[in-house]
């Protein structure tokens, strides 16, 4: 009711223009004078006097309006002089005048028409945009104005301050961007995207079915062409087992909603009598820029897909990366060509560096430590100063440190912490990161962020982006361990007998740890690396002594066997409710998860413990469940059959609920895929 009264008064006030007031006043004055003094005149005289008085007072009123035009101008609602008012009223662009609190005072004809011929005086600007009108004049934060909808059209609104009587008002000018927005949307939808597709395991599969390449390649090409036709794109094979798919961006959403079903269709292709599926990796870059920038982003996405083990699609955008697929275990490659190439490149970079810093992941294990020792050997051969970044007080590595100090030319000064490593970092320093590719898990994330030249050697699926892009990224998820990768490199680059016994045994311990004493994730290259280290002097019996646990460790492992539950008939979850917050519980959790896999019916296991203000979860799989995908849903990572994560909460029940939700989501996705495949 209050707003309606205010609108009525505003309309009434607009009727009384200065000329209207002068005319009414002249008429009233003429009538009053005639009434009071009419008796003194004859009837005919009164009839003549009334119009004469009216004309006289009207002329005086017009003269007053003319002389006081400036005052009337300042008292109006943005009408200003006749030229300004006429311009604002009749211009094709919508104009609105409002107060700082958003109260609408006046709109021009164009705004009135687009608003549906509605009177808006007294209403609020929140009808059209949420930002406070006063902020529209803030050039720093609202330089481009704000977007608003008026009728069926889109506008960009900018504000300007103006005088209103004794106060201020805001003049908002509305720029029509309807056609521009439509063209921009159409441009984005019609923009070409480039998808690089690689058959990532065909060479390895064909070792068991020689002579079938043409048949398999033809089957894969047929599936690819059908996929391209479905999405109205063009796909061409530009090299053996490598394709380039060009399509419109408008079709990307449909491809994503189908969760890249092309991965499943390719997986249905089988070779010979073997039941190993053919898999592909896909990289798509969705970035602004020219063709060169889009193709570079697509190639980077493809590299990430391959480094994560293949059989997946990676969509890289300015906001980050989205990953789809990755359901199959990687096929271990038999060739050592890449190991030889990487070894040559790394050796050359070491020789050109002033010094080398070698770093693994936080809470390092035997694999990380052994890989660091292997890279340190290359540095000593090249005659370049080096340091290994780690925590020297880590009780889990006590035996490793003792053994490392027996290596010739290795002293306690070789091992430094992150702060000391920062002091030794120079522009010509080479940083080699082993057994980890996620910056959140680095021994020193600051060191990696400040380094100029970085090399990464790892066997885990890639889960994060480096602050500094590595010049060498040797990530092979098919490898059993980082020590296997480093051993292959040393075998290809050093003369026989170059390693000392302690060096060989430390690296062999890394392989033994990550393969659970050769029970899982092994291949011909794994045993080849172990044989190489044994030929260099490693004694398997001595290596086993590194795995002997003391009584305290035994009790920690036993703590995980107290409370074990089975979730969804195949997931074993063990919880250690001890509150000692000892970091050594991480190792105990990993061992407990391994042991749970020996229980009948358990396909995946998780060991949960609280360490400080976080909850650590170690996951293991018998090979039927991809625990890496489950851990990734919780911000972690790892391999198909071994992964882990840390939940930022000090409450075990909260972490358990998150774990169960991640498992449910993983199972739901698999069930949906199975139904779609039927």
C-alpha positions in Angstrom: 0.0 0.0 0.0 2.8 2.4 0.9 4.5 1.8 -2.5 1.3 2.3 -4.4 0.7 5.7 -2.6 4.3 6.7 -3.4 3.8 5.8 -7.1 0.6 7.8 -7.1 2.2 10.9 -5.6 5.1 10.6 -8.1 2.7 10.5 -11.0 0.7 13.4 -9.6 3.8 15.4 -9.1 4.9 14.8 -12.7 1.6 16.4 -13.9 2.4 19.7 -12.3 5.1 21.0 -14.7 6.2 24.6 -14.3 4.0 25.8 -17.1 1.0 23.9 -15.8 1.5 25.5 -12.4 1.8 29.0 -13.9 -1.4 28.5 -15.9 -3.4 27.2 -12.9 -2.1 30.0 -10.7 -3.0 32.7 -13.3 -6.5 31.3 -13.6 -7.0 31.1 -9.8 -5.7 34.6 -9.3 -7.9 36.1 -12.0 -11.0 34.3 -10.5 -10.3 35.5 -7.0 -9.7 39.1 -8.0 -13.0 39.1 -10.1 -14.9 37.6 -7.1 -13.6 40.2 -4.7 -13.7 43.3 -6.9 -16.4 42.3 -9.4 -19.1 44.2 -7.5 -17.4 47.4 -8.3 -17.7 46.9 -12.0 -20.6 46.4 -14.4 -21.4 42.9 -15.6 -19.9 43.6 -18.9 -16.8 45.0 -17.3 -16.3 41.9 -15.1 -16.5 39.7 -18.2 -13.7 41.7 -19.9 -11.6 41.9 -16.7 -11.4 38.1 -16.0 -9.7 37.1 -19.3 -7.4 40.1 -19.1 -6.3 39.3 -15.6 -5.8 35.6 -16.6 -3.5 36.6 -19.5 -1.6 39.0 -17.3 -0.9 36.5 -14.6 -0.1 33.8 -17.1 2.5 36.1 -18.7 3.9 36.8 -15.3 4.0 33.1 -14.5 5.8 32.3 -17.8 8.3 35.0 -17.1 8.9 33.6 -13.6 9.4 30.1 -15.1 11.9 31.5 -17.6 13.8 33.4 -15.0 13.9 30.4 -12.5 14.6 27.7 -15.1 17.8 26.6 -13.4 15.9 26.0 -10.1 13.3 24.0 -11.8 16.0 22.0 -13.6 17.7 21.1 -10.4 14.5 20.0 -8.8 13.5 17.6 -11.5 14.2 13.8 -11.6 17.1 13.8 -14.0 15.2 15.8 -16.7 17.8 18.5 -16.8 17.6 20.9 -19.6 15.3 20.2 -22.6 18.1 18.8 -24.7 19.3 16.4 -22.1 15.8 15.3 -21.1 14.8 14.9 -24.7 17.9 12.8 -25.4 17.4 10.5 -22.4 13.7 10.2 -23.1 13.8 9.4 -26.8 17.1 7.5 -27.2 16.8 3.9 -28.4 19.0 2.7 -25.5 17.1 1.9 -22.2 17.9 4.4 -19.4 16.9 4.1 -15.8 17.5 6.7 -13.0 17.5 5.4 -9.5 18.7 6.1 -6.0 21.7 4.5 -4.4 19.4 2.1 -2.4 17.9 0.9 -5.7 14.6 2.8 -5.7 13.7 3.5 -9.3 12.8 7.2 -10.0 12.5 7.4 -13.8 12.7 5.3 -17.0 12.8 6.5 -20.6 10.5 5.4 -23.4 12.7 2.5 -24.6 12.9 1.0 -21.1 9.2 1.5 -20.6 8.5 -0.4 -23.9 10.8 -3.3 -23.1 9.5 -3.6 -19.6 6.1 -4.4 -20.9 4.6 -0.8 -20.7 4.7 -1.0 -16.9 5.3 2.0 -14.6 8.3 1.2 -12.5 8.7 4.3 -10.3 9.0 3.3 -6.7 10.1 -0.3 -7.6 13.6 -1.6 -6.9 16.4 -2.4 -9.3 16.6 -5.9 -7.7 13.9 -6.8 -10.3 16.7 -6.8 -12.9 20.1 -7.3 -11.2 21.3 -8.2 -7.7 24.3 -5.8 -7.5 23.7 -2.6 -5.5 23.4 0.3 -7.9 26.1 2.3 -6.2 28.6 -0.5 -7.1 27.9 0.0 -10.8 30.0 3.2 -10.5 32.9 1.3 -9.0 35.2 1.1 -12.0 37.7 -1.2 -10.3 35.2 -4.1 -9.6 32.4 -3.4 -12.1 34.4 -2.1 -15.1 32.3 -4.1 -17.5 29.0 -3.4 -15.6 26.6 -6.2 -14.7 24.4 -8.4 -16.9 20.6 -8.1 -16.7 17.6 -9.4 -18.5 15.0 -6.9 -19.8 12.1 -8.4 -21.6 13.5 -11.0 -24.0 16.8 -9.3 -24.4 20.1 -9.3 -22.5 21.8 -6.1 -21.5 25.0 -5.0 -19.8 24.3 -2.2 -17.3 26.7 0.5 -16.4 26.1 3.3 -13.8 27.0 7.0 -13.7 26.5 9.4 -10.8 24.4 12.6 -11.4 23.0 15.4 -9.3 19.3 15.2 -8.2 18.1 18.3 -6.5 20.2 18.6 -3.3 21.3 14.9 -3.5 22.6 12.4 -6.0 21.1 9.8 -8.2 22.5 7.1 -10.5 21.9 7.1 -14.2 22.1 3.5 -15.5 22.6 3.0 -19.2 21.6 -0.4 -20.7 23.7 -1.8 -23.6 21.9 -4.4 -25.6 24.2 -7.5 -26.0 21.6 -10.0 -27.1 23.0 -10.6 -30.6 26.6 -10.5 -29.3 25.8 -13.1 -26.6 24.1 -15.3 -29.2 27.1 -15.0 -31.6 29.5 -15.7 -28.7 27.5 -18.8 -27.7 27.4 -20.0 -31.3 31.1 -19.4 -31.6 31.9 -21.4 -28.5 29.6 -24.3 -29.7 31.0 -24.3 -33.2 34.6 -23.9 -32.1 36.7 -27.0 -33.1 38.1 -29.3 -30.5 41.0 -31.6 -31.1 41.1 -35.0 -29.5 44.3 -37.1 -29.7 43.6 -40.9 -29.4 46.2 -43.5 -29.0 45.9 -47.3 -28.8 48.1 -47.7 -25.8 48.6 -51.5 -25.5 48.2 -53.0 -29.0 51.9 -53.7 -29.4 52.1 -55.6 -26.2 48.9 -57.6 -26.9 50.1 -58.6 -30.4 53.1 -60.3 -28.9 50.7 -63.1 -28.2 48.9 -62.9 -31.6 51.5 -62.0 -34.2 50.1 -61.3 -37.7 46.8 -60.0 -36.5 47.7 -56.3 -36.6 45.7 -55.4 -39.7 42.6 -57.2 -38.4 42.7 -55.6 -35.0 43.6 -52.1 -36.5 40.6 -52.5 -38.8 38.2 -53.4 -36.0 39.4 -50.4 -33.9 39.2 -48.1 -36.9 35.6 -49.1 -37.5 34.6 -48.3 -33.9 36.5 -45.0 -34.1 34.8 -44.0 -37.4 31.3 -44.8 -36.0 32.1 -42.7 -32.9 33.2 -39.8 -35.1 30.1 -40.0 -37.3 27.9 -40.1 -34.2 29.4 -36.8 -33.0 29.5 -35.3 -36.5 33.3 -35.1 -36.5 36.2 -36.3 -38.5 38.8 -38.8 -37.3 42.0 -39.7 -39.2 44.9 -42.0 -38.4 48.0 -39.8 -38.6 50.5 -42.4 -37.4 50.4 -46.1 -36.5 47.9 -46.6 -33.6 47.5 -42.8 -33.3 44.3 -40.8 -34.3 43.3 -37.2 -34.5 39.6 -36.5 -33.9 38.2 -33.0 -34.8 34.7 -32.1 -33.7 32.5 -29.2 -32.5 32.6 -28.2 -28.9 28.8 -28.4 -28.7 29.2 -32.2 -28.9 31.6 -32.4 -26.0 28.9 -32.4 -23.3 27.2 -35.4 -24.9 30.5 -37.3 -24.9 31.1 -36.4 -21.3 27.5 -37.4 -20.3 28.1 -40.8 -21.9 31.3 -41.1 -19.7 33.3 -41.6 -22.9 31.5 -44.8 -23.9 34.1 -45.2 -26.7 36.5 -46.5 -24.1 34.0 -49.4 -23.4 33.4 -50.1 -27.1 37.1 -50.3 -27.8 37.6 -52.6 -24.8 35.3 -55.1 -26.4 37.8 -55.7 -29.2 39.8 -58.9 -28.4 42.9 -60.2 -30.0 43.3 -63.9 -30.9 42.6 -66.4 -28.1 43.8 -64.0 -25.3 41.2 -62.3 -23.3 43.2 -59.1 -22.9 41.1 -56.1 -24.2 42.4 -53.4 -26.5 42.4 -50.0 -24.8 42.9 -46.4 -25.9 43.8 -43.2 -24.3 42.2 -39.9 -25.2 43.3 -36.3 -24.6 41.1 -33.3 -25.2 42.0 -29.6 -24.5 39.2 -27.2 -23.9 41.0 -23.8 -23.7 40.7 -20.4 -25.3 43.1 -19.5 -28.0 44.2 -20.6 -31.4 44.7 -24.0 -32.9 48.2 -24.3 -31.6 47.1 -23.7 -28.0 44.2 -26.2 -28.2 46.4 -28.9 -29.7 49.1 -28.3 -27.1 46.5 -28.7 -24.3 45.1 -31.9 -26.0 48.6 -33.4 -26.2 49.2 -32.5 -22.6 45.9 -34.2 -21.6 46.9 -37.3 -23.6 50.2 -37.5 -21.9 48.4 -37.4 -18.5 46.1 -40.2 -19.6 49.1 -42.3 -20.7 51.0 -41.5 -17.5 47.9 -42.7 -15.5 48.1 -46.1 -17.1 46.0 -45.6 -20.2 42.4 -46.8 -20.9 41.0 -43.4 -20.0 40.1 -40.0 -21.3 41.4 -36.7 -19.9 39.7 -33.4 -20.6 41.9 -30.4 -19.8 40.5 -26.9 -19.4 41.5 -23.7 -17.7 39.7 -24.9 -14.5 41.7 -28.1 -14.3 41.4 -31.7 -15.5 38.5 -34.2 -15.6 39.3 -37.9 -15.9 37.1 -40.6 -17.2 37.7 -44.4 -17.4 40.8 -46.1 -16.1 39.1 -49.4 -15.3 41.6 -51.9 -16.5 45.0 -52.8 -15.1 47.9 -51.6 -17.1 49.8 -54.1 -19.3 53.5 -54.1 -18.4 55.7 -53.2 -21.4 58.6 -55.5 -22.1 60.8 -53.1 -24.1 63.5 -51.1 -22.3 63.9 -48.6 -25.1 62.3 -45.8 -23.1 64.4 -46.6 -20.0 67.5 -46.2 -22.2 66.3 -42.9 -23.7 65.3 -41.4 -20.3 68.6 -42.6 -18.8 70.6 -40.8 -21.5 68.6 -37.6 -21.2 68.8 -37.6 -17.4 72.5 -38.2 -17.4 73.0 -35.3 -19.8 71.0 -33.0 -17.6 72.9 -34.1 -14.5 76.2 -33.3 -16.2 75.0 -29.8 -17.1 73.7 -29.0 -13.6 75.6 -27.3 -10.8 74.1 -29.6 -8.2 71.2 -32.1 -8.0 68.5 -32.4 -5.3 66.7 -35.8 -5.1 63.3 -36.0 -3.3 60.6 -38.6 -2.7 57.3 -38.4 -1.0 56.4 -37.6 2.6 56.8 -40.5 5.0 59.1 -42.2 2.6 59.1 -46.0 2.2 61.7 -48.4 0.9 60.7 -47.8 -2.7 61.2 -44.0 -2.5 64.4 -44.3 -0.5 65.8 -47.0 -2.9 65.0 -44.9 -6.0 66.7 -41.9 -4.4 69.8 -44.0 -3.9 69.8 -45.1 -7.5 69.6 -41.6 -8.9 72.4 -40.6 -6.4 74.5 -43.2 -8.1 74.1 -41.5 -11.5 75.1 -38.2 -9.9 78.3 -39.7 -8.4 79.2 -41.3 -11.8 78.7 -37.8 -13.4 80.8 -36.2 -10.7 78.0 -33.7 -9.7 77.2 -32.7 -6.1 73.9 -34.0 -4.9 71.7 -34.2 -1.8 68.8 -36.5 -0.9 65.9 -34.6 0.7 64.2 -36.6 3.5 63.6 -36.7 7.3 66.6 -38.1 8.9 64.7 -38.8 12.1 62.2 -41.1 10.4 62.2 -44.3 12.5 60.7 -46.3 9.6 63.9 -45.6 7.6 66.4 -46.2 10.4 67.7 -49.4 8.8 67.9 -47.8 5.4 70.0 -44.9 6.7 72.4 -47.3 8.4 72.8 -49.3 5.2 73.2 -46.2 3.0 76.0 -44.9 5.2 77.9 -48.1 4.2 78.0 -47.0 0.6 81.3 -45.6 -0.5 81.4 -41.8 -0.8 78.0 -41.5 1.0 78.1 -39.6 4.3 75.4 -38.2 6.7 75.8 -34.8 5.0 74.2 -36.2 1.9 70.8 -36.3 3.6 69.2 -32.9 4.2 65.8 -31.6 5.2 63.5 -29.4 3.1 64.8 -26.1 4.6 68.4 -27.0 4.0 67.6 -28.0 0.4 66.0 -24.6 -0.2 69.3 -23.0 0.7 71.1 -25.2 -1.9 68.6 -24.5 -4.6 70.0 -22.4 -7.5 68.8 -21.5 -11.0 71.0 -24.3 -12.4 70.0 -26.9 -9.9 68.3 -30.1 -11.1 65.5 -31.5 -8.9 64.7 -35.2 -9.4 61.4 -36.3 -7.8 60.9 -40.1 -7.4 58.0 -42.4 -6.4 55.4 -39.5 -6.3 53.8 -37.2 -8.8 51.2 -35.4 -6.7 52.6 -32.1 -5.3 50.5 -32.5 -2.1 52.6 -35.6 -1.2 56.0 -34.2 -2.0 58.6 -34.3 0.8 58.9 -30.5 0.2 56.2 -28.9 -2.0 58.0 -25.5 -1.6 61.2 -27.0 -3.1 59.3 -28.3 -6.1 57.5 -25.0 -6.6 60.8 -23.0 -6.5 62.9 -25.3 -8.7 63.6 -24.2 -12.3 64.4 -27.7 -13.8 62.4 -30.7 -12.6 62.4 -34.4 -13.5 59.8 -36.9 -12.3 60.2 -40.7 -12.2 57.2 -42.6 -10.8 55.1 -45.7 -11.1 51.8 -44.2 -9.7 49.0 -42.9 -11.9 49.3 -39.2 -12.3 46.9 -37.3 -10.0 48.2 -33.7 -9.9 49.8 -30.9 -11.9 53.3 -29.7 -11.2 53.9 -26.0 -10.4 56.9 -26.3 -12.8 56.3 -28.7 -15.7 58.9 -31.5 -15.6 61.4 -31.5 -18.5 61.4 -35.3 -18.2 58.2 -37.1 -17.0 58.9 -40.8 -16.8 55.7 -42.1 -15.3 54.9 -45.8 -15.9 52.0 -47.1 -13.9 52.6 -50.5 -15.4 55.9 -50.8 -13.5 55.9 -52.5 -10.1 57.9 -49.8 -8.4 60.0 -46.7 -8.9 63.1 -48.9 -8.0 62.3 -51.0 -11.0 62.3 -48.0 -13.3 65.5 -46.7 -11.8 67.2 -50.1 -12.0 66.3 -50.3 -15.7 67.9 -46.9 -16.3 71.1 -47.9 -14.4 71.3 -51.2 -16.3 71.1 -49.3 -19.6 73.6 -46.6 -18.7 76.2 -48.0 -16.3 78.9 -50.7 -16.8 78.4 -54.0 -15.2 79.5 -54.1 -11.5 79.0 -50.3 -11.0 76.6 -50.7 -8.0 77.8 -51.6 -4.5 76.0 -54.3 -2.6 74.3 -51.9 -0.3 72.9 -49.8 -3.2 71.6 -52.9 -5.0 70.0 -54.2 -1.8 68.3 -50.9 -1.0 66.8 -50.8 -4.5 65.8 -54.4 -4.3 64.0 -53.7 -1.0 61.8 -51.2 -2.9 60.8 -53.8 -5.4 60.1 -56.4 -2.8 58.0 -53.9 -0.8 55.8 -52.7 -3.6 55.2 -56.2 -5.0 54.5 -57.8 -1.6 57.5 -60.1 -2.1 56.6 -60.6 -5.8 53.0 -61.6 -5.1 51.3 -58.8 -7.1 51.9 -56.4 -9.9 54.9 -58.2 -11.3 56.0 -58.8 -14.9 59.0 -59.8 -16.9 60.6 -56.4 -16.3 60.1 -56.7 -12.6 62.0 -59.9 -12.4 64.5 -58.6 -14.9 65.2 -55.6 -12.6 65.5 -57.9 -9.6 67.9 -60.1 -11.5 70.0 -57.1 -12.5 70.3 -56.0 -8.9 71.1 -59.5 -7.7 73.9 -59.7 -10.3 75.2 -56.4 -8.8 75.6 -58.1 -5.5 72.1 -57.8 -3.8 71.4 -60.7 -1.4 67.7 -61.4 -1.1 68.3 -62.9 2.4 69.9 -59.6 3.6 67.0 -57.6 2.0 64.5 -59.6 4.1 66.2 -58.4 7.2 65.1 -54.9 6.4 61.5 -56.0 6.7 61.8 -57.5 10.2 59.6 -55.5 12.5 60.1 -54.8 16.2 57.6 -55.6 18.9 56.1 -52.1 18.8 55.4 -52.4 15.1 53.9 -55.8 15.6 51.5 -54.3 18.2 50.5 -51.5 15.8 49.6 -54.0 13.1 47.7 -56.1 15.6 45.6 -53.0 16.5 44.1 -53.1 13.0 42.7 -56.6 13.6 40.5 -55.6 16.5 37.7 -53.9 14.6 37.1 -55.2 11.1 33.9 -55.0 9.1 32.8 -56.2 5.7 31.0 -53.6 3.5 28.9 -54.6 0.5 30.1 -58.2 0.8 33.6 -57.7 -0.7 35.2 -54.6 1.0 37.0 -55.3 4.3 37.5 -52.1 6.4 39.8 -52.3 9.4 39.9 -49.4 11.9 42.7 -48.8 14.5 41.1 -46.6 17.2 44.5 -46.0 19.0 45.0 -42.4 19.8 48.8 -42.3 20.0 49.0 -40.3 16.7 52.2 -42.1 15.8 53.2 -41.6 12.1 54.5 -45.2 12.2 50.8 -46.2 12.0 50.9 -45.4 8.3 53.2 -48.4 7.6 51.2 -50.6 9.9 48.0 -49.5 8.0 49.5 -50.5 4.7 50.6 -53.9 6.1 47.2 -54.5 7.7 45.4 -53.7 4.4 47.7 -56.3 2.6 46.8 -59.0 5.1 43.1 -58.4 4.8 43.3 -59.5 1.1 44.1 -63.0 2.3 40.5 -63.3 3.7 38.2 -65.3 1.5 35.7 -63.2 -0.4 37.5 -59.9 0.1 38.3 -58.2 -3.2 39.5 -54.9 -1.7 40.6 -53.8 1.8 41.0 -50.5 3.6 42.9 -49.8 6.8 41.9 -46.6 8.6 43.8 -44.9 11.4 44.0 -41.4 13.0 47.3 -39.5 12.8 47.3 -36.0 14.3 44.4 -34.0 12.9 44.0 -36.3 9.8 42.8 -39.8 9.1 45.0 -42.0 7.0 43.3 -44.6 4.7 45.4 -47.3 2.9 43.6 -49.3 0.2 44.6 -52.6 -1.4 42.9 -54.7 -4.1 43.2 -58.3 -5.3 42.9 -57.0 -8.9 39.1 -57.0 -9.4 38.5 -53.6 -7.8 40.3 -50.3 -8.8 41.1 -48.8 -5.4 42.9 -46.0 -7.1 39.6 -44.6 -8.4 38.0 -44.9 -5.0 40.9 -43.1 -3.3 40.9 -40.4 -6.0 37.2 -39.6 -5.1 38.6 -38.7 -1.6 41.5 -36.6 -2.9 44.1 -39.4 -2.9 45.7 -41.6 -5.5 48.0 -44.5 -6.2 47.8 -47.6 -8.5 45.0 -49.9 -9.6 45.7 -52.3 -6.7 47.4 -50.0 -4.1 46.3 -46.5 -3.2 45.9 -44.2 -0.2 44.5 -40.9 0.9 44.4 -38.6 3.9 41.1 -37.1 5.1 41.3 -33.7 6.9 39.3 -34.6 9.9 40.2 -35.9 13.4 37.0 -37.9 13.7 37.2 -41.5 12.5 33.5 -41.9 11.9 33.4 -39.0 9.5 36.3 -40.5 7.5 34.5 -43.9 7.4 31.3 -42.3 6.1 33.3 -40.6 3.3 35.0 -43.9 2.5 31.7 -45.7 2.2 30.2 -43.0 0.0 33.3 -43.2 -2.3 32.8 -47.0 -2.5 29.1 -46.6 -3.2 29.8 -44.1 -5.9 32.4 -46.4 -7.5 29.9 -49.3 -7.4 27.0 -47.3 -8.8 29.2 -46.1 -11.7 30.1 -49.8 -12.5 26.5 -51.0 -12.2 25.4 -48.2 -14.6 28.0 -49.2 -17.1 27.1 -52.9 -16.8 23.4 -52.0 -17.5 24.3 -49.8 -20.5 26.4 -52.7 -21.9 23.5 -55.2 -21.7 
